[in-house]
Amino acid sequence: MNKQLYIFINGIPKQATIRNYEVTDFDSLIDVQRLCFPPPFPEELLWNKDQLIEHIARFPSGALCAEVDGRIIASMTGLIVDMNSYGDHHDWATITDNGYIRNHNPIGDTLYVVDIGVIPEYRKSGIGKWLMQSMYETVVQLGLTRLLGGGRMPGYAAKAHEATPEHYLERVVQGDWNDPVISFLLRCGRTPVGVAHHYLEDEQSHNCAAIMEWRNPFHD
């Protein structure tokens, strides 16, 4: 993939490129991770070069980055899985092979999102939504059933004293509360299908994630 589009920075259009990332991008991708997921997010969960090598070797179509003026500002990674092998109850480490995606299954039915991140200064530019749209296009192109993934709930920690993770997600969907990640995924067209407990070590989300999907409207 290599496509040109415009995003908006402070109301001004700016040309951006969404493309498959390559070996020469690895240092920049790791820098993006550090900016996107600062402490208390565990540093050991940020990408390393061995993981990135596996991404481009096993499923280059699922290894996307966004670039503006020669600088990588965002990335998104996925793999294909057969959800019959994992079921409704799964965690991030199991379904992504700890981010190495060596379990990528080309004949699976679901494109599973391993990670998406946009550096803070570009988070209201629309590039995250364009990355998600690009991954939807991959789902359609490959004839997969859906895109699926676990969304962090970083706003949950402030509400944990009054709501279960399930109730928190429900209130976000109803529009009573806003969550930086879940609300973004809703705007991208993703639909919640449940909450996974012990999904990922994530203090802000109390280790929970909203499992959210996008169904391929062209799939029988």
C-alpha positions in Angstrom: 0.0 0.0 0.0 1.1 3.5 -0.8 -1.5 6.2 -0.9 -1.6 10.0 -0.6 -4.2 12.0 1.3 -4.7 15.1 3.3 -5.0 15.5 7.0 -5.8 18.7 8.9 -3.4 20.4 11.3 -5.0 23.3 13.1 -7.5 23.5 10.2 -4.8 23.6 7.5 -4.6 20.7 5.0 -1.3 18.8 5.1 -0.3 16.0 2.7 0.3 12.6 4.3 1.3 9.2 3.0 0.1 5.8 4.3 2.3 3.0 3.2 3.7 -0.4 4.3 6.6 0.1 6.7 10.1 -1.3 6.0 13.4 -2.2 7.7 14.7 1.4 7.3 11.7 2.7 9.3 12.3 0.6 12.5 14.0 3.3 14.6 11.3 5.8 13.7 8.6 3.3 14.5 10.1 2.6 18.0 10.3 6.4 18.6 6.5 6.6 17.7 5.8 3.9 20.2 7.6 5.7 23.0 5.7 8.9 22.3 2.4 7.1 22.0 2.7 5.0 25.1 4.6 6.8 27.9 4.7 5.4 31.5 2.9 3.9 33.3 2.5 1.8 30.1 5.1 -1.0 30.4 8.2 -0.2 28.3 8.7 -3.9 27.6 5.5 -3.9 25.5 6.9 -1.3 23.1 8.1 -2.7 19.7 11.5 -4.1 19.3 13.3 -4.7 16.1 12.9 -8.5 16.2 9.1 -8.0 16.3 9.1 -5.5 13.5 11.1 -7.9 11.3 8.5 -10.6 11.8 5.7 -8.1 10.9 7.1 -7.3 7.5 8.2 -10.8 6.8 4.9 -12.6 7.8 2.2 -10.0 6.9 3.5 -6.9 5.1 0.0 -5.9 4.2 -0.8 -5.5 7.9 2.3 -3.4 8.6 1.3 0.3 8.0 2.7 3.6 8.8 1.8 7.2 8.2 4.3 9.8 7.1 4.3 13.6 6.9 7.2 15.6 5.6 9.4 12.5 5.8 8.6 11.9 9.4 6.6 8.8 10.6 3.8 10.1 12.8 1.7 6.9 13.3 1.6 3.2 12.7 -0.8 0.3 12.7 -0.1 -3.5 12.7 -2.3 -6.5 12.3 -2.2 -10.2 11.6 -4.7 -12.8 10.3 -6.1 -15.3 12.7 -8.8 -18.0 12.8 -10.9 -17.0 15.7 -12.1 -20.6 16.2 -8.6 -21.2 17.5 -9.0 -18.5 20.3 -12.6 -18.0 21.1 -14.2 -15.1 22.8 -11.8 -15.2 25.8 -8.3 -14.3 24.8 -5.5 -12.0 25.8 -3.2 -9.8 23.7 -0.1 -11.9 24.3 -1.7 -15.1 23.1 -3.5 -13.9 20.0 -0.5 -11.7 18.8 2.2 -14.1 19.9 3.5 -11.4 22.2 3.6 -9.0 19.3 5.8 -11.3 17.1 2.8 -12.5 15.0 4.5 -15.9 14.3 0.9 -17.3 14.6 -0.2 -15.4 11.5 -2.6 -17.6 9.6 -3.1 -16.6 5.9 -6.2 -18.7 5.7 -7.8 -17.3 8.8 -11.1 -15.3 8.8 -10.2 -12.3 10.9 -7.7 -9.4 10.7 -6.7 -8.8 14.3 -5.3 -5.4 15.3 -2.0 -5.8 17.2 -1.4 -2.1 17.7 -2.3 1.4 16.5 -0.5 4.6 17.7 -0.5 8.2 16.7 2.0 10.6 18.2 0.3 13.2 20.4 0.7 16.3 18.2 -1.2 14.6 15.3 -4.0 12.9 17.3 -6.7 15.3 16.1 -5.5 15.4 12.5 -7.6 12.4 11.3 -4.6 10.2 10.5 -5.6 7.5 13.0 -9.0 7.2 11.3 -7.3 7.0 7.9 -5.0 4.2 9.1 -8.1 2.3 10.4 -9.8 2.8 7.1 -6.8 1.5 5.3 -6.9 -1.7 7.3 -10.6 -2.1 6.5 -9.6 -1.9 2.9 -7.2 -4.8 3.5 -10.0 -6.8 5.1 -12.2 -6.3 2.0 -9.3 -6.9 -0.4 -8.5 -10.2 1.2 -12.1 -11.3 1.6 -12.0 -11.6 5.4 -15.0 -11.7 7.6 -14.0 -8.8 9.9 -11.4 -6.7 11.7 -11.2 -7.3 15.4 -9.0 -6.1 18.3 -8.9 -5.1 21.9 -9.1 -1.4 22.7 -7.4 0.0 25.8 -9.7 1.9 28.2 -7.3 4.5 29.7 -10.2 6.5 31.2 -11.4 3.5 33.2 -9.0 4.0 36.2 -10.8 7.3 37.1 -14.2 5.5 37.1 -13.3 2.1 38.5 -14.6 3.1 41.9 -18.1 3.4 40.5 -18.3 1.1 37.5 -17.3 -2.4 36.3 -15.4 -2.4 33.0 -18.5 -3.6 31.3 -20.6 -0.7 32.8 -17.8 1.8 31.9 -17.9 0.6 28.3 -21.6 0.9 28.2 -21.5 4.5 29.5 -18.9 5.4 26.9 -21.1 3.9 24.1 -24.1 5.8 25.4 -22.1 9.0 25.3 -22.2 9.7 29.0 -18.4 9.3 29.4 -15.5 9.8 27.0 -12.6 7.5 26.6 -9.6 8.6 24.5 -9.3 5.2 22.8 -12.8 3.7 22.9 -14.5 6.9 21.7 -11.9 7.1 18.9 -12.6 3.5 17.8 -16.4 4.2 17.8 -15.8 7.1 15.5 -13.8 4.8 13.2 -16.8 2.5 12.9 -15.8 -0.2 15.4 -18.5 -1.9 17.4 -18.0 -3.4 20.9 -18.6 -7.1 21.3 -17.4 -7.6 24.9 -14.8 -6.8 27.5 -11.7 -8.9 28.0 -10.3 -9.1 31.5 -6.5 -9.7 32.0 -6.0 -8.7 28.4 -2.9 -6.7 28.7 -0.8 -5.3 31.6 -2.2 -1.8 31.6 -2.6 0.1 34.8 -4.9 2.8 33.3 -7.3 0.2 31.9 -7.1 -2.1 35.0 -5.7 -4.7 32.5 -9.0 -4.8 30.6 -9.8 -4.1 27.0 -13.0 -3.6 24.9 -13.1 -6.1 22.1 -14.3 -4.2 19.1 -15.0 -5.3 15.6 -15.7 -4.0 12.1 -17.7 -6.4 9.9 -16.8 -6.6 6.2 -20.1 -5.5 4.5 -19.1 -7.3 1.3 -18.5 -10.7 2.9 -21.3 -13.3 2.5 
